[in-house]
Amino acid sequence: MKKVVVGLSGGVDSSVAAAMLHNQGYDVIGLTLWLMKGKGQCCSEGMIDAADICEQLGIPHEIVDIRDVFQTEIIDFLVTGYSVGITPLPCSQCNKTVKFGPMVEYAREKLAADKIATGHYAQIRYDDTTNRYQLLRAVDRNKDQSYFLYDLSQDLLGATIFPLGELNKTDTRRIATEYNLKTADKPESQDLCLVESNGSMRAFLDKYLAPKPGDIVDTTGKVLGQHDGVHHYTIGQRKGLGIAAAEPLYVIELDAANNKVVVGDRTKGTQSECTINRINWVSIAEPVAPIRAEVQIRYRSQPVPVTVIPLPDSRVRLVFDEPQFSITPGQAAVWYDEDTVLGGGIIEQS
């Protein structure tokens, strides 16, 4: 019997993933990562629900205390990023360094299992012609999470199963009801786990970063208002600036070095290209010449046509067919060939 370790957060998606694999005859072990204290789907409440699901399915349940890793890799990572004027993306970082990596290591070393599974909406296939695992979008484009998974290595992709990749959310809820899982009607998580546990990103950051009042200026340097910390703003932000103006103003730059928030009209917040670092080539080997693709520069943005130009230092330059608004340093840019994730990386400060 094939053994698989299923990451259980206590939500309906991971619960259904475990139930499906168990029903398919896998030897399933539930594994919950203890990330932090407090309320939230990844924490106390989630661990209780995950344990209940394992009891209902009649499978073992393991809890691994990984709070120190989460503190270093996610909390410190976020706080450092916001303090220097970037808007880090915690989810892809968390998936690679906090969840998938430690899960695979624990499964192999402690549980004699060579496969893990999660409730993510994405698909994996092996391409015999390139001898690579490929990451693909989920069938349900509204739930697709491939954007957050671009940084997974070939080893991690090869060790992972995504049972929900071919389902839509309605299917998942239906299956949960059919299996009479206690999480069948559990509400969706709407925010980052850190936001859930702290109430807002502002509240989370205020625990670590002191107020630092400064000027809100236009592109000529004219002072238009005041802020209480650059870390409270993000590129493209329009609301909450506290500035009266004849036309809508957006945050177009976070100048942490000079403690200034720079605002301008929408045209000043568009760029025709940007540079990407920390690249992971997922479904293809690193190309030596420019390639055409479609790119997402944030999770909910629509894919747009782009030329991906490899640079000598393993970074890439993205040149958009049409200038894009609100390109945010610290966020991920992920490029696709139709439904296949080609690669991705982190947007640099220009």
Secondary structure, DSSP 8 states (H G I E B T S, - for coil): --EEEEE--SSHHHHHHHHHHHHTT-EEEEEEEE--SSSSTTSHHHHHHHHHHHHHHT--EEEEE-HHHHIIIIIHHHHHHHHTT----HHHHHIIIIIIHHHHHHHHHHS----EE---SEEEEEETTTTEEEEEE-S-TTT--GGGGTT--HHHHHTEE-TTTT--HHHHHHHHHHTT-TTTT-----S-HHHHHHSSHHHHHHTTS----EEEE-TT--EEEEES-GGG--TT--TT-----SS--EEEEEETTTTEEEEE-GGGGEEEEEEEEEEEE-SS---SS-EEEEEESSTTS--EEEEEEE-TTS-EEEEEEEEEE---TTSEEEEEETTEEEEEEEE---
